[in-house]
């Protein structure tokens, strides 16, 4: 036998097939990781575009079941690192349970992306389907969990002006559309190099998907303004800090209250010395007084003395403990002469944090459930305080993630928004930066200055164009003071409310109906006897 007759060595079939089987699952996980990396504190917002491009390559042309499985892997790659802070103090089980549940929404959305991926102009329908998935995740179960909406990673991004045009749904749609369009453009170029032909229709759809979001963002730029339509207000955000991190900070309630009172009194001293301008009003964070000032005379005295020292209306975050019924996560408008004059009860209380659904079942998996020994109840009224002539809208912590909770305050007359929060439970995790980015997006969405007072940081004062003018360090007592513009005009996003989201959901439904009808026609063509039976 000559050398040319020697057969090549046989390739091990098992080893040859295994890498190919892992390519798309690996790509799915990597696409999710890219989406995670696009979120703060990293200034890598643009990574969301290649993240969606890779997801498009992973899902295009896949069967529904494969799309669901690959989507679940993408959801894990995205949400496991994004939400790791949820297990900061209560352990891995709640974190993993939350990620497992929320990844189902990502999986369902990716399943539907696979369904529309064979349509002409499929990137448009795929991006709309992604927003459909986010809309569902923001509403169910237990009122929804919109943390991780793609829009919230775009506070430093090119597409941010679109928040003022169509809110977070349009902003997220533009990012997803650009990513899916990028993949389709690359696919068309590769096809051209292989065949020498370039279909005009698919090429035009890819180009439109790439450039339309960028063009729209540039066109929406004039909607972003920090002009003082109604004058200015000098605001102060107090960060008193906590004695120690984690859930146990609640056991140091008096120390937390004293910290915020002390820092407010120090601010009053600085004002008297001319070191800082006197604020028109002062904002304390959520849970700055976990002692009920209506039932605890000592707490009331401490707050009253601090507010009298600064001499301006102050908003105090307190836990109100009525003798019967649920607790209340309350913001109290405290006047230096009259004391407490108005309240706002948090409307969207946090499941598994402020109240425990299915308590007996949850206790089986995590004994820390009983740290929440008495559930909080939701308020019913929109929170807008008149502070020294400025109407200030209130969205407490978790509420900033919900479109309706922030918009309601603006449509009820707020010229400035406050997002008092308590992030001490989550230590030095990325949670505080993710939440701060939400407030920056809300500032642009509604063209309002936003003040974020936080117990332990990061506190910030944000202008209506989303820029941060003052920012604290974590776990450092501080008093941020800044003059900010007041605005009363309404952006298109504020005026339209849920309409942009509804239109995108309708677009997704139209794409899914088109895809389903095409599947029925192909099935009938493949089985003509069945159609005639």
Phi, psi and omega per residue, in radians:
X1 nan 2.270 3.138
X2 -1.427 2.989 -3.092
X3 -1.099 -0.585 -3.101
X4 -1.270 -0.284 -3.133
X5 -1.539 -0.115 -3.097
X6 -1.276 2.114 -3.120
X7 -1.225 2.592 3.110
X8 -1.164 2.682 3.123
X9 -1.108 2.480 -3.134
X10 -1.195 2.363 3.097
X11 -1.429 2.269 3.100
X12 -1.041 2.025 -3.041
X13 -1.079 -0.726 -3.061
X14 -1.102 -0.767 -3.134
X15 -1.258 -0.504 3.131
X16 -1.245 -0.617 -3.103
X17 -1.439 -0.577 -3.004
X18 -1.041 -0.842 3.113
X19 -1.029 -0.706 -3.136
X20 -1.107 -0.623 3.117
X21 -1.187 -0.451 -3.090
X22 -1.586 -0.164 -3.034
X23 -1.092 -0.936 -3.095
X24 -1.205 -0.738 3.046
X25 -1.010 -0.715 3.107
X26 -1.122 -0.724 3.113
X27 -1.114 -0.636 3.118
X28 -1.099 -0.819 3.116
X29 -1.081 -0.762 -3.111
X30 -1.104 -0.654 3.107
X31 -1.080 -0.714 3.084
X32 -1.124 -0.690 3.120
X33 -1.104 -0.692 3.105
X34 -1.106 -0.687 3.079
X35 -1.093 -0.749 3.089
X36 -1.037 -0.798 -3.088
X37 -1.154 -0.300 3.118
X38 -1.351 -0.146 -3.088
X39 -1.607 2.706 3.065
X40 -1.064 2.726 0.197
X41 -1.451 0.077 3.117
X42 -1.385 2.362 3.107
X43 -1.494 0.787 -3.019
X44 -1.952 0.746 -3.091
X45 -0.938 -0.559 -3.057
X46 -1.205 -0.289 3.128
X47 -1.150 -0.323 3.094
X48 -1.106 -0.548 -3.114
X49 -1.174 -0.958 3.050
X50 -1.113 -0.448 3.061
X51 -1.073 -0.806 3.100
X52 -1.237 -0.581 3.087
X53 -1.076 -0.795 3.120
X54 -1.149 -0.650 3.085
X55 -1.125 -0.662 3.086
X56 -1.086 -0.750 3.087
X57 -1.092 -0.661 -3.112
X58 -1.158 -0.648 -2.963
X59 -1.740 -0.416 -2.997
X60 -1.086 2.211 3.103
X61 1.411 0.010 3.141
X62 -1.360 2.693 3.006
X63 -1.231 2.827 -3.051
X64 -1.051 -0.751 -3.119
X65 -1.117 -0.724 3.094
X66 -1.146 -0.686 3.105
X67 -1.066 -0.684 3.126
X68 -1.146 -0.817 -3.130
X69 -1.119 -0.773 3.111
X70 -1.155 -0.639 3.099
X71 -1.130 -0.641 3.111
X72 -1.128 -0.694 3.083
X73 -1.114 -0.710 3.089
X74 -1.094 -0.710 3.106
X75 -1.083 -0.716 3.097
X76 -1.133 -0.759 3.121
X77 -1.078 -0.533 -3.136
X78 -1.458 -0.920 -2.928
X79 -1.516 -0.496 3.111
X80 -0.981 -0.906 3.117
X81 -1.338 -0.543 -3.097
X82 -1.126 -0.672 -3.024
X83 -1.842 0.312 -3.099
X84 -1.055 -0.464 -3.136
X85 -1.116 -0.370 -3.130
X86 -1.173 -0.330 3.086
X87 -1.766 0.221 -3.039
X88 -0.968 -0.724 -3.064
X89 -2.082 -0.414 -3.044
X90 -1.765 0.038 3.045
X91 1.710 3.077 -3.017
X92 -1.309 -0.493 -3.027
X93 -1.076 -0.868 3.106
X94 -1.081 -0.692 3.105
X95 -1.050 -0.878 -3.110
X96 -1.149 -0.645 3.117
X97 -1.133 -0.753 3.120
X98 -1.099 -0.798 -3.131
X99 -1.116 -0.739 3.137
X100 -1.057 -0.711 -3.126
X101 -1.260 -0.805 -3.093
X102 -1.211 -0.506 3.104
X103 -1.164 -0.387 3.060
X104 -1.089 -0.634 3.107
X105 -1.166 -0.713 3.086
X106 -1.114 -0.736 3.131
X107 -1.073 -0.770 3.136
X108 -1.110 -0.738 3.114
X109 -1.089 -0.744 -3.142
X110 -1.182 -0.601 3.042
X111 -1.015 -0.758 -3.138
X112 -1.294 -0.542 3.012
X113 -1.053 -0.758 3.086
X114 -1.045 -0.636 -3.117
X115 -1.139 -0.655 -3.095
X116 -1.637 0.006 -2.982
X117 -1.262 -0.190 3.101
X118 -1.693 -0.016 -3.118
X119 -1.363 2.699 2.936
X120 -1.061 2.549 -3.105
X121 0.929 0.667 -3.069
X122 -1.041 -0.532 3.130
X123 -1.013 -0.585 3.138
X124 -1.129 -0.832 -3.128
X125 -1.196 -0.638 -3.137
X126 -1.134 -0.731 3.120
X127 -1.136 -0.676 3.099
X128 -1.142 -0.672 3.100
X129 -1.098 -0.668 3.098
X130 -1.050 -0.739 3.121
X131 -1.172 -0.603 3.028
X132 -1.010 -0.768 3.111
X133 -1.109 -0.714 3.110
X134 -1.156 -0.656 3.126
X135 -1.096 -0.721 3.111
X136 -1.160 -0.752 -3.102
X137 -1.143 -0.478 -3.136
X138 -1.408 -0.029 -3.047
X139 -2.167 -0.516 -3.094
X140 -2.382 2.686 -0.223
X141 -1.473 3.025 3.054
X142 0.978 0.648 3.133
X143 1.525 -0.030 3.042
X144 1.599 2.910 -3.138
X145 -2.534 1.483 -3.060
X146 -1.412 0.071 3.120
X147 -0.993 2.290 -3.124
X148 1.669 0.137 2.982
X149 -1.015 2.379 -3.049
X150 -0.966 -0.578 -3.129
X151 -1.026 -0.552 -3.064
X152 -1.279 -0.163 3.058
X153 -1.656 0.099 -2.990
X154 -1.945 0.387 -3.089
X155 -1.091 -0.441 3.109
X156 -1.869 0.186 -2.928
X157 -1.635 2.902 3.105
X158 -1.081 -0.564 -3.022
X159 -1.504 -0.036 -3.015
X160 -0.956 -0.662 3.140
X161 -0.993 -0.390 3.128
X162 -1.155 -0.319 3.060
X163 -1.084 -0.626 3.122
X164 -1.278 -0.397 -3.124
X165 -1.506 -0.786 -3.075
X166 -2.446 0.303 3.084
X167 1.279 -2.959 -3.110
X168 -1.104 -0.552 3.112
X169 -1.104 -0.771 -3.141
X170 -1.187 -0.672 3.116
X171 -1.088 -0.820 3.110
X172 -1.139 -0.666 3.106
X173 -1.048 -0.753 -3.115
X174 -1.095 -0.726 -3.138
X175 -1.139 -0.813 3.140
X176 -1.122 -0.727 -3.137
X177 -1.086 -0.741 3.131
X178 -1.106 -0.695 3.128
X179 -1.177 -0.846 3.109
X180 -1.110 -0.648 3.091
X181 -1.127 -0.644 3.097
X182 -1.067 -0.777 3.111
X183 -1.099 -0.764 -3.117
X184 -1.108 -0.662 3.099
X185 -1.106 -0.773 3.103
X186 -1.098 -0.703 3.131
X187 -1.072 -0.719 -3.140
X188 -1.179 -0.665 3.114
X189 -1.140 -0.738 3.116
X190 -1.123 -0.695 3.116
X191 -1.122 -0.679 3.130
X192 -1.129 -0.720 3.136
X193 -1.167 -0.503 -3.121
X194 -1.444 -0.611 -3.015
X195 -1.981 -0.341 -3.094
X196 1.421 -0.001 3.118
X197 -2.058 2.614 -3.087
X198 -2.348 1.723 -3.128
X199 -1.044 2.266 -3.062
X200 -1.186 -0.687 -3.090
X201 -1.053 -1.004 3.119
X202 -1.057 -0.633 3.123
X203 -1.139 -0.745 3.135
X204 -1.114 -0.687 3.129
X205 -1.125 -0.705 3.126
X206 -1.152 -0.762 3.142
X207 -1.115 -0.719 3.132
X208 -1.110 -0.727 -3.133
X209 -1.134 -0.529 3.129
X210 -1.385 -0.805 -2.950
X211 -1.644 -0.405 3.139
X212 -1.078 -0.812 3.116
X213 -1.061 -0.700 -3.138
X214 -1.156 -0.780 3.134
X215 -1.099 -0.741 3.140
X216 -1.111 -0.695 3.126
X217 -1.113 -0.716 3.111
X218 -1.168 -0.681 3.125
X219 -1.171 -0.509 -3.125
X220 -1.441 -0.114 -3.075
X221 -0.973 -0.686 3.122
X222 -1.072 -0.319 3.095
X223 -1.267 -0.300 -3.121
X224 -1.606 1.998 -3.087
X225 -2.546 2.559 3.016
X226 -2.095 0.442 3.077
X227 -1.138 2.504 -3.113
X228 -1.492 1.547 -3.121
X229 -1.169 -0.594 -3.057
X230 -2.167 0.683 -3.116
X231 1.395 -2.788 -3.110
X232 -2.318 2.900 3.021
X233 -2.362 2.483 3.031
X234 -1.697 2.065 -3.033
X235 -2.032 2.708 3.066
X236 -2.263 2.321 3.065
X237 -1.987 2.150 -3.086
X238 -1.713 2.251 3.012
X239 -2.087 1.785 -3.053
X240 -1.453 -0.392 -3.086
X241 1.364 2.913 -3.096
X242 -2.134 2.702 -3.108
X243 -1.210 -0.547 3.061
X244 -2.723 2.834 -3.010
X245 -1.439 2.957 2.973
X246 1.497 -3.027 -3.104
X247 -1.084 -0.488 -3.069
X248 -1.244 -0.124 3.094
X249 -1.056 -0.442 -3.136
X250 -1.115 -0.377 3.129
X251 -1.362 -0.115 3.132
X252 -1.984 0.775 -3.014
X253 -1.036 -0.765 -3.110
X254 -1.140 -0.665 3.133
X255 -1.120 -0.694 3.118
X256 -1.109 -0.796 3.117
X257 -1.068 -0.809 3.141
X258 -1.051 -0.678 3.127
X259 -1.032 -0.760 -3.102
X260 -1.287 -0.640 3.070
X261 -1.137 -0.752 -3.119
X262 -1.104 -0.739 -3.117
X263 -1.213 -0.534 3.079
X264 -1.211 -0.708 3.097
X265 -1.158 -0.602 3.062
X266 -1.149 -0.669 3.077
X267 -1.064 -0.748 3.116
X268 -1.047 -0.699 3.087
X269 -1.104 -0.742 3.132
X270 -1.135 -0.653 3.106
X271 -1.140 -0.805 -3.132
X272 -1.072 -0.561 3.138
X273 -1.470 -0.060 3.124
X274 1.379 0.234 -3.126
X275 -1.353 -0.503 3.103
X276 -2.422 2.679 3.100
X277 -1.233 2.685 3.118
X278 -1.307 2.254 3.122
X279 -1.311 2.720 3.026
X280 -1.333 -0.528 3.064
X281 -2.775 2.842 -3.061
X282 -2.155 2.475 -3.124
X283 -2.106 2.092 3.000
X284 -1.647 2.801 -3.124
X285 -1.414 2.994 2.947
X286 -0.990 2.473 3.088
X287 1.091 0.354 3.070
X288 -1.184 -0.384 2.975
X289 -2.343 1.691 3.045
X290 -1.418 0.034 2.969
X291 -1.649 2.201 -3.083
X292 -1.195 1.945 -3.101
X293 -1.244 -0.219 3.084
X294 -1.398 -0.388 -3.103
X295 -2.025 -0.260 -3.109
X296 -1.997 1.827 -3.087
X297 -1.093 -0.582 3.139
X298 -1.153 -0.772 3.107
X299 -1.091 -0.738 3.125
X300 -1.056 -0.725 -3.132
X301 -1.114 -0.771 -3.118
X302 -1.077 -0.805 3.136
X303 -1.120 -0.782 -3.080
X304 -1.077 -0.714 3.137
X305 -1.140 -0.715 3.139
X306 -1.152 -0.741 -3.120
X307 -1.193 -0.680 3.088
X308 -1.124 -0.624 -3.136
X309 -1.098 -0.780 -3.124
X310 -1.399 -0.480 2.981
X311 1.330 0.334 3.121
X312 -2.378 2.803 3.104
X313 -0.984 2.447 -3.085
X314 -2.331 2.412 3.072
X315 -1.752 2.142 -3.071
X316 -1.979 2.262 3.051
X317 -1.529 2.144 -3.051
X318 -2.410 2.725 2.962
X319 -1.707 2.046 -3.133
X320 -1.701 2.265 -2.991
X321 -2.098 1.400 3.092
X322 -1.106 2.747 -3.095
X323 -1.087 -0.612 3.104
X324 -2.243 2.801 3.117
X325 1.459 -3.108 -3.080
X326 -1.285 2.802 3.012
X327 -1.212 2.909 3.120
X328 -2.274 2.237 2.995
X329 -1.556 1.772 -2.863
X330 -2.078 2.471 2.931
X331 -1.831 2.258 -3.058
X332 -1.996 2.194 3.005
X333 -1.427 2.026 -3.026
X334 -1.964 2.088 -3.139
X335 -1.636 2.449 -3.101
X336 -1.138 -0.333 3.128
X337 -1.825 -0.690 -2.999
X338 -1.757 -0.154 -3.073
X339 1.351 -2.586 -3.106
X340 -1.219 2.196 -3.066
X341 -2.137 -0.276 3.134
X342 -2.758 2.721 3.138
X343 -2.388 2.707 2.968
X344 -2.324 2.129 3.079
X345 -1.647 2.235 3.125
X346 -0.883 2.234 -3.023
X347 -1.538 -0.561 -3.125
X348 -1.983 1.560 -3.139
X349 -1.357 2.639 -2.965
X350 -1.476 2.081 3.078
X351 -1.135 2.483 -3.131
X352 1.187 0.024 3.051
X353 -2.105 -0.873 3.127
X354 -1.846 -0.342 2.965
X355 -2.595 2.719 -3.045
X356 -2.007 1.836 2.984
X357 -1.230 2.564 3.066
X358 0.878 0.897 -2.999
X359 -0.972 -0.792 -3.078
X360 -1.131 -0.626 3.116
X361 -1.241 -0.771 -3.105
X362 -1.117 -0.594 -3.118
X363 -1.052 -0.493 3.132
X364 -1.073 -0.608 -3.041
X365 -1.653 -0.431 -3.091
X366 -2.690 2.025 -3.102
X367 -1.225 -0.314 -3.136
X368 -1.158 -0.149 3.115
X369 -0.980 -0.547 -3.073
X370 -1.416 0.000 2.961
X371 -1.133 -0.542 2.998
X372 -1.543 1.452 -3.005
X373 -1.372 -0.399 3.137
X374 -2.405 2.161 -3.039
X375 -1.233 2.607 2.959
X376 -1.515 2.612 3.069
X377 -1.933 2.673 -3.117
X378 -1.433 2.594 2.979
X379 -1.424 3.057 -3.088
X380 -2.183 -0.261 -3.046
X381 -1.766 2.511 3.050
X382 -1.178 2.415 -3.077
X383 -1.638 1.852 3.011
X384 -2.401 2.039 3.103
X385 -1.803 2.503 2.977
X386 -1.634 1.832 -3.095
X387 -1.929 1.830 3.126
X388 0.939 0.684 3.100
X389 1.556 -0.030 3.101
X390 -1.891 2.175 3.082
X391 -1.423 2.069 -3.051
X392 -1.983 2.126 3.091
X393 -1.464 2.528 -3.029
X394 -2.121 2.171 3.021
X395 -2.314 1.920 -2.977
X396 -1.462 1.978 2.949
X397 0.858 -1.812 -3.071
X398 -0.954 -0.485 -3.100
X399 -1.139 -0.429 -3.117
X400 -1.080 -0.352 -3.141
X401 -1.366 -0.249 -3.047
X402 -1.795 2.182 -3.083
X403 -0.966 -0.817 -3.029
X404 -1.153 -0.608 -3.035
X405 -1.174 -0.578 3.120
X406 -1.473 -0.763 -3.104
X407 -1.044 -0.686 -3.121
X408 -0.946 -0.693 -3.096
X409 -1.165 -0.640 -3.126
X410 -1.256 -0.749 3.111
X411 -1.190 -0.278 3.046
X412 -1.679 0.267 2.949
X413 1.827 0.048 -3.103
X414 -1.131 2.331 3.059
X415 -1.810 -0.093 3.101
X416 -2.670 2.596 -3.103
X417 -2.056 2.425 3.033
X418 -2.068 2.368 3.097
X419 -2.136 1.319 3.110
X420 -1.198 2.347 -3.013
X421 -2.454 2.842 3.033
X422 -2.319 1.822 -3.102
X423 -1.837 0.157 -3.056
X424 -1.060 -0.544 3.142
X425 -1.024 -0.508 -2.988
X426 -1.799 0.265 2.982
X427 1.014 -2.412 -3.106
X428 -1.719 0.457 -3.089
X429 -1.285 3.091 -3.131
X430 -1.320 -0.109 -3.075
X431 -0.936 -0.804 -3.060
X432 -1.111 -0.591 3.124
X433 -1.299 -0.635 3.070
X434 -1.100 -0.731 -3.129
X435 -1.227 -0.648 3.085
X436 -1.078 -0.676 3.106
X437 -1.096 -0.650 3.074
X438 -0.999 -0.789 -3.113
X439 -1.133 -0.605 3.090
X440 -1.162 -0.709 3.086
X441 -1.130 -0.721 3.125
X442 -1.097 -0.632 3.123
X443 -1.022 -0.788 -3.140
X444 -1.273 -0.708 -3.101
X445 -0.988 -0.718 -3.060
X446 -1.963 0.050 3.123
X447 0.945 0.940 3.132
X448 -2.336 2.546 2.918
X449 -1.151 2.522 -3.128
X450 -2.246 2.261 3.099
X451 -1.954 2.269 -3.074
X452 -2.100 1.570 3.030
X453 -1.499 2.233 -3.053
X454 -2.244 2.510 -3.103
X455 -1.012 -0.788 -3.008
X456 -2.160 0.009 3.113
X457 1.817 2.728 0.123
X458 -1.634 2.149 3.001
X459 -1.498 2.703 -3.084
X460 -2.798 2.732 2.977
X461 -2.096 2.173 -2.969
X462 -2.108 2.358 3.089
X463 -1.450 2.919 -3.087
X464 -1.109 -0.275 3.092
X465 -1.583 0.123 3.083
X466 1.557 -0.030 3.140
X467 -1.436 2.508 3.123
X468 -1.601 2.171 -3.138
X469 -1.734 -0.483 3.062
X470 -2.452 2.469 -3.085
X471 -2.620 2.414 -3.139
X472 -1.645 2.934 2.957
X473 -1.624 2.729 -3.128
X474 -1.235 2.463 3.057
X475 0.968 0.724 3.089
X476 -2.374 2.112 3.093
X477 -1.012 2.436 -3.077
X478 -2.784 2.810 2.988
X479 -2.371 1.888 -3.130
X480 -1.552 2.231 3.126
X481 -2.229 2.283 3.129
X482 -2.750 2.640 3.028
X483 -1.602 2.199 -3.069
X484 -2.199 2.643 3.123
X485 -1.295 2.549 3.041
X486 -1.853 2.408 -3.096
X487 -2.366 2.579 3.138
X488 -2.159 -0.237 3.130
X489 -1.198 2.695 -3.110
X490 -1.870 2.309 3.063
X491 -1.273 2.838 3.026
X492 -0.971 -0.633 3.133
X493 -1.106 -0.733 3.129
X494 -1.161 -0.730 -3.113
X495 -1.139 -0.723 -3.020
X496 -1.454 -0.405 3.114
X497 1.069 -2.131 -3.071
X498 -1.454 -0.010 -3.073
X499 -1.034 -0.830 3.116
X500 -1.009 -0.724 3.108
X501 -1.110 -0.738 3.137
X502 -1.090 -0.705 3.135
X503 -1.148 -0.691 3.114
X504 -1.195 -0.650 3.064
X505 -1.118 -0.704 3.098
X506 -1.123 -0.672 3.080
X507 -1.092 -0.748 3.099
X508 -1.079 -0.756 3.138
X509 -1.102 -0.684 3.111
X510 -1.112 -0.741 3.102
X511 -1.106 -0.708 3.138
X512 -1.178 -0.669 3.098
X513 -1.145 -0.717 3.110
X514 -1.093 -0.777 3.129
X515 -1.101 -0.749 -3.129
X516 -1.133 -0.713 3.130
X517 -1.151 -0.641 3.078
X518 -1.135 -0.680 3.112
X519 -1.117 -0.678 3.117
X520 -1.136 -0.745 3.137
X521 -1.105 -0.730 3.137
X522 -1.148 -0.626 3.133
X523 -1.176 -0.699 3.117
X524 -1.180 -0.674 3.125
X525 -1.160 -0.593 -3.136
X526 -1.351 -0.383 -3.122
X527 -2.306 1.203 -3.076
X528 -1.069 -0.515 3.140
X529 -1.141 -0.645 3.126
X530 -1.144 -0.681 -3.122
X531 -1.153 -0.543 -3.105
X532 -1.534 -0.182 -3.068
X533 -1.224 nan nan
